[in-house]
């Protein structure tokens, strides 16, 4: 798999995959669509499918590594929401998990529910990821200004 001395990027990817696996398990099991989604995210980040499956199978061994910036935070919460929608059923536990994860990723607790719903609606409406990211960024900037006033 990976060497003993992993770089920070590998740790972040593994942590993100573990977050996705935890969300997938929120409804009691990981179905094949959810596993395929997790594998696709791993591949997008330069990992082999076997390595991704091994990480998901050894969930307790990975510690969460928080993203360094807003773009990475958005990408992680976007992937979580996208996977929540992958099986076509939005379970309350999955929605709560996404909201909790958004807060853990560093988004303000006052807006995480709205943030997750905005991303959900964008994905359901078939909007491109970058458009959802731009619209969400405007929402976040506006709410940050409101908080600082």
N, C-alpha and C positions, 0 to 999 in steps of 0.2 A: 504494500500500500504506500503510504507516505513515510518519509524518513523521520527519525527521532526529532530532528530540528526542523520543525515546520515554520514557514514564514507566516506573518500575520494574515496575509490574504487567504492562504489555505485554511487557517483557523476560522476566519470569517465565513468562508464558503461552507465549511463543515457545520458551523453554528447555524447558519441559515438553513441548511438542509435538515438539521435536527429540529429547528422550529417548524419547518414544513411538515416533517414527520409527526411531530406532536399535534399539529393541527389536524392532520389526516386521521390520527388516532382518536381525536376528540369525540367522534361518533361511535367509537368502539372498535373500529378496524380500519385498515388501509386497503381501499379497493384498487383494482388494477389501473384505473384512470389516474387516481391520486399518485400511485407509485410511478407511473409513466411521467407524470408532471414533475415529480421530484427528480427523477433521472434526467429529464430534459433540462431542468435548472442546473443540475450538476454538470452535464455535458456542456452547457452554455458557458460554464465557468472552468472548462478544461479538464473535467474529471471523467473517468471511465464509468460505464453503467455498473460494472461489478463493484467498484469502489463505493459508489453511491449506495447501492444495496447493502453493502457491508456497514457503512456508516449508519444507515437507518436501522439495521439489525442490532447495532451496538449503541443504542441511543444514550444510555446512561454514562458513557465514557466521554461525551463531548460537553465542554462548558461553553456557555453563551458568550460570544464576543460581539460587542456592540459596534455598529457602523460608525465611521469617523465623521461623516458629513450628511447633510440633508438628502442629497441625491441617493446615497447608498441606503439611507433609512427608508426613503420612498420606495426604492426598488424592492427592498425586503418586504415591506408591508403590502406592496402591490402583488408580489408573488404569493403571499399568504392569502390575500383576498381572492386572487385568481384561482388558486387551488381550492379554496372554500367553495367556489362556484363550479369547479370542474365536474363534480358528480351530479350537478343539476338540482341538488337538494341543499338548502342552507339551513343547517341545524342550529338551534339556539346556542348550543355549546361551542360550535365553530365560530359563530358571530362573536360571542363573548371572548373566545380565545383571541381572535383577531384584534378586538378592541384592547384587551389586556396587553397583547404583544406590541401594539402601536404605542401604548404608554411606556412599556419597557424599552422600546427602541428610542425613546426620547421625545415623542410627541406629547404636547400638553394634554393632561387628563381631561380638561374642559372641552376639547375639540375632537378627541379620538373617535367617538361614536360617529360624528358627522363625517370625519375623514374616511373611515371605513365604508360608510354608506355611499359617499361620493365616488370612491373607487369602484365599489360594487356596481353602481348604476352605470358608470362609464364602461365597464367590462361587459355588462349585460347589453348595453346599447351598441356594442361593437366598435367603440371608439379606439383609435390607436393609443398605445401605451404613452407615447410622447405627448399627445394632446391631453390625456388624463393627468399626466405629470404637470404640464403647464397650468392647467386649470386648478389643480390641487395646490400648486405652488402659490398661485394668486390668492387662494383661500387662506393658506397658511400665513402668507405675508400680511394680509389684511388683519387676521386675528392676532398676529404678533404686534402689529401697530396698535390695535385696540387695547391689548394688555399693557403696553408701555405708556399709554396716555394717562 
